[in-house]
Structures are given as C-alpha cells and as structure tokens.
C-alpha cells in the first residue's frame, strides 16, 4: 500500500515501481542499440561538437 499526500486527492497519479535488488546497466553500458538496417552504415567525420564550417560561412546569421 502506498500512501499519497492529501494534495493528490481527486487527481490522476502515475506511479513507477522499481525493484532495488536487481542490478541496472553498468557504467558505460547502454541498453539502446541502432536498428539492424542502419547499424554500422554511418561515419563520424570530425568533431561532433564543433561546427563543420566557419562561423563566417553561416548564412542563417545574415
């Protein structure tokens, strides 16, 4: 039984219950994987954070 605050009366509530005795993903592990049809079909070219072109070439700033 879960006791909710009185402020929740007459409101819809969503509750998520998690077990504490199961291990989650270890640090560095990801549960997400790309779909097999697209996995391995792309390449990262250069820095993924820095812009590819110089700021002066950005036409959207004109």
PyMOL commands that set and color helices and strands:
alter all, ss='L'
color gray80, all
select helices_A, chain A and resi 6-8+55-57+59-61
alter helices_A, ss='H'
color red, helices_A
deselect
rebuild
show_as cartoon
